[in-house]
Each structure stands twice: as structure tokens, then as C-alpha cells.
Amino acid sequence: MKLDTHNDYAARMLRVLNHMQRHLDAPLNIERLASIAHFSTSHFHRVFKGMLGETIMDHVRRIRLERAYIELVRTDVPVTDIAFDAGYESLEAFSRSFRKTFGLSPSQCREQQHWSRRFPAAPSAVHYCGGEIVEILFDETGAAHMNVRIENLPDLRILKVRQTGPYMESATRAWGMLCAWAGPKGLFGPQTMSIGISHDDPQVTRPEDIRYDAAITAPPEVAPEAPIEADTLPGGKYAVITHQGPYEKLEDAYAQIMGQWLPASNHEYRDTPWFEVYRNDPANTPPEQLITDIHIPLK
């Protein structure tokens, strides 16, 4: 019998949501949340954003604000204390965010003295409940809107250079170094694959710690020279998704893949490097026409 991956993902995410509801005052610990969902930390944020429609931090911030709304209406706790409990360092910042979310100030909310509003709509329809969420329905239509194909790939020998820092900056540096070395050697032939490997999720990793590898495929007789290194991308089954548009939009594509397509697909990812294959040259291609094949390793 095939594993019902979508229901499995929904159940795992439900455990995370209930944990977050019960521990709103605790520091946000991505590693702990990922372990509850049985996802690797590097992939968890994309699964969460894809399924819930908002980042983990945005979700927690919104749920804390909704709790603050209820506390203002139903308790006499000082507004400043409620603001700090909601994670804000100042009453001014809390008031700005509160008004932007609910359309009234904290003092106006307290003056109501009764529950008279519905919370604004949320992408996932998950709101603060003060108890336990027993069921949540996730959209299962993501796969129908994505160009996904399953491919079995051989091991790929690559020559790569790694740079660390904000994603676009490190990618630019890495490609500059790799091209300066490989270009004069004539290594960019018709069969050469230009590959990018992002080892860290930029939503949960400090910008200065994000690792990016720029790589090209190369035959065994081509030896690397520092800072270029040889490596192997493992073969096997991959989901390949073609993305057209600016590289800055790739993160949205990953969220859609992990949060919508994968849970509905009856496939599970394996924890080996994801990679991108760039099909045209950004130096002479308009951003909206850039073609990137995203490769997600599957069990």
C-alpha cells in the first residue's frame, strides 16, 4: 500500500501547530519544531511556508497578536505586559503592528470589553485557539499547477567553488571565481551543466552563514585547482521542476514544491543535496526569461 504522504504531512504539521500554540511564550526553536515534524531543519521551513502560506516567524507573530487581542478584551493585564508577552520590545512597536493587523489600537480594543470581532483572514485559516487544534485542511491542488517530472539521474562529477554569505552575493562571487578558472580552460561546452547548490535555508539561516556552491559537470580527467574542488552529486530519483523567472523567486518555488506538490504526490524526499541547473545565461537573458530546473531528491 502506498504511503498517504499528504495525510502524513498534515498530521506532522498539526503536531507542530499545537506545540506552537502551547508554547507561544518560549523562544522560537526551529530545530525543535523540525524534530517534532520529523523533517530536517534545512527543509522544514520550506515545508511549513508551503503548507501554511506564511513563514514560521510570521505565523508565530500573528498568533501572539491574536492572543494579545483576546487578553486585551478579557483581562486586566497591563497593555505593556501584553506587548512584551507578544514578543515586542516596545509598546510603540506593538501598537503599530496591532493597528495594522486589526484596524484599531490596543486601547480601543480594551474599551470594547467583549469579543466583537473576527480575526482577519489568514493564509491557512489557523488562528489562536487557546486549546488544541484537532484538524486542519490543507490545499491538495498544488500538483496540478506545477510542471513536475520524475527523473532517474546518474552520479554527477562536479567541480565546484563554495562561498558563504547572503544568497545572491555569495552566488555572484562563487560564479565569478568558477568562471574565471573554468572559462579559459574551455570547460563550458554544450554538454556542461551549470549547477547551483544551496546548503542552507535563507529563511532560517543567518545571511552570513548561508553556504552556496557554484558547480559545473566535468569528466574525471579534469583536475581541480584551489579554490576549486571536485565532488559528486548522488544520482537516483529526483523530482525536477522547471521554474521560469528571476532567481530571487526561486524560494517561492521551493515553498510551493515542499508545501503543496510533495505532500500530495505520495513521494518523500531524501536528505541529500538539492540542486538547481541553470539553463540559460543571466548575463544575456532578461530575468523573467531565466530557466532553472530545480532538482528535489526522492526516496
Secondary structure, DSSP 8 states (H G I E B T S, - for coil): ----HHHHHHHHHHHHHHHHHHTTTS---HHHHHHHHT--HHHHHHHHHHHHSS-HHHHHHHHHHHHHHHHHHH----HHHHHHHTT-SSHHHHHHHHHHHHSS-HHHHHHH-S--------TT-----SS----------GGGGS-EEEEEE--EEEEEEEEESSHHHHHHHHHHHHHHHHTTTT---TT--EEEEE-S-TTTS-GGG-EEEEEEE--TT----TT-EEEEE--EEEEEEEEES-GGGHHHHHHHIIIIIHHHHT--B-SS--EEEE-S-TTSS-GGG-EEEEEEEB-
